[in-house]
């Protein structure tokens, strides 16, 4: 695979609380059908992405792994995130082994508990198993996803390892600023999924005005907002052109005032499920 021109070099990296670095702008494969994932990840790697986010629940880990294996890129140059399914919280070791096998890799860079599912009462137990896998070197960093402040408090009360990341729904109309601040206060990096509000935030007047000002697309402005806030961000698209456009958002620098204007679009309206009550198994 030929190295992309400047896109990869322009993507900043964040250092997690254990010293591991992660590309701040990655490529997500949520809702990409398994049969399309291999090509999508191949295109993303060709565009310059070096951070791929998947999950066992997406059922496309094998496509991610195939694209990485065929890319010819050194494994250590690609940051891979995957996640523990809700229904597997009682058997995280077996679930992790299955994910690693599907991906075809010796180690996983970041492994997350996908949802707390408080009704199960298993996430602190699952976390202990992740801590053990982390200590063995099978995972470079461990974290959580969709954890609200009360879930973080419960986890931190019994954990030895502080999560490296909390991956949450975050976009201009649902920024979860309080949760982000809570996470960061413990040294937990914030990673945004559905970073564009699944497209619904792109037509906002503030976003389109700033896009015109910066000669950018609305999506690039929203991604630049995330980067400016310090969020890790994982937009998803199957269009190679949009992949390149999204990656180029790392070159856009918004002022503090511009960041604040976008943050002020907050409505408190969540798109996805509420982690306080979500209880699906993902199996």
C-alpha positions as CSV (number, residue, x, y, z in Angstrom):
1,X,0.0,0.0,0.0
2,X,1.4,3.4,-0.9
3,X,1.6,5.9,1.9
4,X,-1.0,8.7,1.6
5,X,0.4,12.2,1.1
6,X,-0.1,14.4,4.1
7,X,-3.4,13.2,5.7
8,X,-1.8,10.7,8.1
9,X,0.9,13.1,9.2
10,X,-1.8,15.8,9.9
11,X,-3.7,13.6,12.4
12,X,-2.7,14.4,16.0
13,X,-2.2,11.7,18.6
14,X,-3.3,11.8,22.2
15,X,-1.5,10.1,25.0
16,X,-3.7,7.9,27.2
17,X,-3.3,7.7,30.9
18,X,-1.0,4.7,30.6
19,X,1.3,6.3,28.0
20,X,-0.1,4.6,25.0
21,X,-0.8,6.9,22.1
22,X,-3.9,6.9,20.0
23,X,-4.6,8.7,16.7
24,X,-7.2,11.3,17.7
25,X,-9.2,10.9,14.4
26,X,-10.1,7.3,13.5
27,X,-12.5,5.3,11.4
28,X,-15.6,3.7,12.8
29,X,-17.3,0.7,11.2
30,X,-20.6,0.8,13.2
31,X,-23.5,-0.2,10.9
32,X,-21.2,-1.1,8.0
33,X,-22.5,-4.6,6.9
34,X,-20.0,-7.4,7.4
35,X,-19.7,-8.0,3.7
36,X,-18.8,-4.4,3.0
37,X,-16.4,-3.9,5.9
38,X,-13.3,-5.3,4.3
39,X,-13.5,-2.9,1.4
40,X,-14.4,0.1,3.6
41,X,-11.4,-0.5,5.9
42,X,-9.1,-1.0,2.9
43,X,-10.2,2.3,1.5
44,X,-9.8,4.0,5.0
45,X,-6.3,2.7,5.4
46,X,-5.4,3.9,1.8
47,X,-6.8,7.3,2.7
48,X,-4.4,7.5,5.7
49,X,-6.4,6.3,8.7
50,X,-4.4,4.3,11.3
51,X,-7.1,3.9,13.9
52,X,-10.0,1.5,13.3
53,X,-12.9,1.1,15.7
54,X,-15.0,-2.0,15.7
55,X,-16.9,-4.2,18.2
56,X,-18.0,-7.8,18.6
57,X,-21.6,-6.6,18.4
58,X,-21.0,-5.1,14.9
59,X,-20.2,-8.6,13.6
60,X,-17.6,-7.2,11.2
61,X,-14.4,-7.8,13.1
62,X,-13.2,-10.4,10.6
63,X,-13.6,-7.8,7.7
64,X,-11.5,-5.4,9.7
65,X,-8.9,-8.0,10.3
66,X,-8.8,-9.1,6.6
67,X,-8.3,-5.5,5.4
68,X,-5.5,-4.9,7.9
69,X,-3.8,-8.2,7.0
70,X,-4.0,-7.4,3.3
71,X,-2.8,-3.8,3.6
72,X,0.9,-4.7,4.0
73,X,1.1,-2.1,6.8
74,X,3.0,-3.1,10.0
75,X,0.6,-4.2,12.7
76,X,2.1,-1.7,15.2
77,X,1.2,1.1,12.9
78,X,-2.5,0.5,13.2
79,X,-4.5,1.1,16.4
80,X,-7.4,-1.3,16.7
81,X,-10.3,-0.9,19.1
82,X,-13.0,-3.5,19.8
83,X,-15.6,-4.0,22.5
84,X,-17.1,-6.6,24.8
85,X,-20.7,-7.4,24.0
86,X,-23.2,-6.9,26.8
87,X,-24.3,-10.5,26.9
88,X,-20.6,-11.6,27.3
89,X,-19.9,-9.6,30.5
90,X,-20.0,-12.9,32.4
91,X,-17.4,-14.5,30.2
92,X,-15.0,-11.6,29.0
93,X,-12.0,-13.8,28.6
94,X,-13.7,-16.1,26.1
95,X,-15.2,-13.1,24.3
96,X,-11.9,-11.4,24.1
97,X,-10.3,-14.5,22.6
98,X,-13.0,-14.7,20.0
99,X,-12.5,-11.0,19.0
100,X,-8.8,-11.5,18.7
101,X,-9.3,-14.6,16.6
102,X,-11.8,-12.8,14.3
103,X,-9.4,-9.9,13.9
104,X,-6.5,-12.2,13.3
105,X,-4.1,-10.2,15.6
106,X,-1.8,-11.1,18.5
107,X,-3.0,-8.1,20.5
108,X,-5.7,-5.5,20.7
109,X,-4.8,-1.9,21.3
110,X,-8.0,-0.8,23.1
111,X,-10.7,-3.1,24.5
112,X,-13.8,-1.6,25.9
113,X,-16.8,-2.7,27.9
114,X,-19.4,-1.7,25.4
115,X,-22.3,-0.7,27.7
116,X,-22.6,-0.8,31.5
117,X,-25.9,-2.6,31.5
118,X,-26.4,-1.8,35.3
119,X,-29.4,-4.2,35.5
120,X,-27.0,-7.2,35.0
121,X,-24.7,-6.1,37.8
122,X,-21.7,-7.6,36.0
123,X,-19.5,-4.7,34.7
124,X,-17.3,-4.4,37.8
125,X,-16.6,-8.2,37.6
126,X,-16.0,-8.0,33.8
127,X,-13.6,-5.1,34.4
128,X,-11.5,-7.3,36.8
129,X,-11.0,-9.8,33.9
130,X,-10.0,-7.0,31.6
131,X,-7.5,-5.8,34.1
132,X,-6.0,-9.3,34.1
133,X,-5.8,-9.5,30.3
134,X,-4.2,-6.0,30.3
135,X,-1.6,-7.2,32.9
136,X,-0.8,-10.2,30.7
137,X,-0.1,-7.9,27.7
138,X,-2.9,-9.1,25.5
139,X,-4.4,-5.5,25.4
140,X,-2.4,-2.3,25.4
141,X,-5.2,-0.2,27.0
142,X,-8.6,-1.0,28.5
143,X,-11.6,1.3,28.8
144,X,-15.4,1.7,28.8
145,X,-18.1,2.9,26.6
146,X,-21.4,4.6,27.5
147,X,-20.5,4.8,31.1
148,X,-22.4,7.6,32.9
149,X,-21.0,9.3,36.1
150,X,-22.6,6.8,38.4
151,X,-21.2,3.9,36.5
152,X,-17.7,5.4,36.5
153,X,-18.0,6.0,40.3
154,X,-19.0,2.3,40.9
155,X,-16.2,1.1,38.7
156,X,-13.5,3.3,40.1
157,X,-14.5,2.3,43.7
158,X,-13.2,-1.3,43.0
159,X,-10.8,-1.0,40.1
160,X,-7.0,-1.2,40.1
161,X,-6.7,0.2,36.6
162,X,-8.4,3.5,35.7
163,X,-10.1,3.2,32.3
164,X,-8.0,4.8,29.5
165,X,-11.1,5.9,27.5
166,X,-14.8,6.5,27.9
167,X,-16.4,6.2,24.5
168,X,-19.7,8.1,24.5
169,X,-22.4,9.5,22.2
170,X,-21.2,13.1,21.6
171,X,-22.1,15.7,18.9
172,X,-23.0,19.4,18.8
173,X,-26.6,19.0,20.0
174,X,-25.6,16.3,22.6
175,X,-22.2,17.1,23.8
176,X,-22.4,15.5,27.3
177,X,-20.0,18.2,28.6
178,X,-20.6,17.2,32.2
179,X,-19.8,13.5,31.6
180,X,-16.8,14.5,29.5
181,X,-15.5,16.7,32.3
182,X,-16.2,13.9,34.9
183,X,-14.2,11.4,32.7
184,X,-11.3,13.8,32.2
185,X,-11.1,14.6,35.9
186,X,-10.1,11.0,36.4
187,X,-7.6,11.0,33.5
188,X,-10.0,9.2,31.2
189,X,-9.9,10.3,27.6
190,X,-13.2,11.0,25.9
191,X,-14.0,9.4,22.6
192,X,-17.1,10.5,20.6
193,X,-19.2,8.1,18.6
194,X,-22.0,9.4,16.3
195,X,-19.8,12.5,16.2
196,X,-21.9,14.2,13.5
197,X,-25.2,13.4,15.2
198,X,-25.7,10.8,12.4
199,X,-25.9,13.8,10.0
200,X,-28.7,15.7,11.8
201,X,-26.3,18.3,13.2
202,X,-24.7,19.2,9.9
203,X,-27.5,21.5,8.7
204,X,-27.3,23.8,11.7
205,X,-26.8,27.5,10.8
206,X,-23.8,27.9,13.0
207,X,-22.1,24.9,11.4
208,X,-22.9,25.9,7.9
209,X,-21.7,29.5,8.5
210,X,-18.4,28.3,9.9
211,X,-18.0,25.8,7.0
212,X,-18.4,28.7,4.5
213,X,-15.9,30.8,6.5
214,X,-13.3,28.1,6.6
215,X,-13.8,26.8,3.1
216,X,-14.8,23.4,4.6
217,X,-17.6,21.0,4.7
218,X,-20.1,21.0,7.7
219,X,-18.8,17.6,8.6
220,X,-15.2,18.9,8.7
221,X,-16.3,21.7,11.0
222,X,-18.0,19.4,13.4
223,X,-15.0,17.0,13.5
224,X,-12.7,20.0,14.0
225,X,-14.9,21.0,17.0
226,X,-14.4,17.6,18.5
227,X,-10.7,17.7,18.0
228,X,-10.6,21.2,19.4
229,X,-12.3,20.0,22.5
230,X,-9.8,17.2,22.9
231,X,-12.2,14.4,21.9
232,X,-11.0,11.3,20.1
233,X,-13.5,10.9,17.2
234,X,-14.4,8.0,14.9
235,X,-16.6,9.1,12.0
236,X,-18.1,6.4,9.8
237,X,-18.6,6.5,6.0
238,X,-18.2,4.0,3.1
239,X,-17.4,6.8,0.6
240,X,-13.7,7.1,-0.1
241,X,-14.1,10.8,-0.9
242,X,-15.8,11.5,2.5
243,X,-13.1,9.4,4.2
244,X,-10.5,11.8,2.9
245,X,-12.6,14.8,3.7
246,X,-13.1,13.7,7.2
247,X,-9.4,13.0,7.7
248,X,-8.6,16.5,6.4
249,X,-10.6,18.0,9.3
250,X,-7.5,17.6,11.4
251,X,-6.0,20.5,9.5
252,X,-8.9,22.9,10.5
253,X,-8.3,24.9,13.7
254,X,-11.3,26.6,15.3
255,X,-11.0,29.5,17.7
256,X,-12.2,29.3,21.3
257,X,-15.2,31.4,20.3
258,X,-16.0,29.2,17.4
259,X,-15.8,26.1,19.6
260,X,-18.1,27.7,22.1
261,X,-20.6,28.7,19.5
262,X,-20.9,25.0,18.4
263,X,-21.0,23.8,22.0
264,X,-23.9,26.2,22.6
265,X,-26.0,24.2,20.1
266,X,-26.7,21.7,23.0
267,X,-30.3,20.5,23.2
268,X,-29.8,17.5,25.5
269,X,-31.4,15.2,22.9
270,X,-29.8,11.8,22.7
271,X,-29.9,9.8,19.5
272,X,-28.9,6.4,20.9
273,X,-30.0,4.4,23.9
274,X,-29.8,5.7,27.4
275,X,-27.0,3.8,29.3
276,X,-28.9,4.2,32.5
277,X,-31.5,1.7,31.3
278,X,-30.1,0.0,28.2
279,X,-30.2,-3.8,28.7
280,X,-29.9,-5.4,25.3
281,X,-27.5,-8.4,25.0
282,X,-26.0,-7.7,21.5
283,X,-25.9,-11.5,21.0
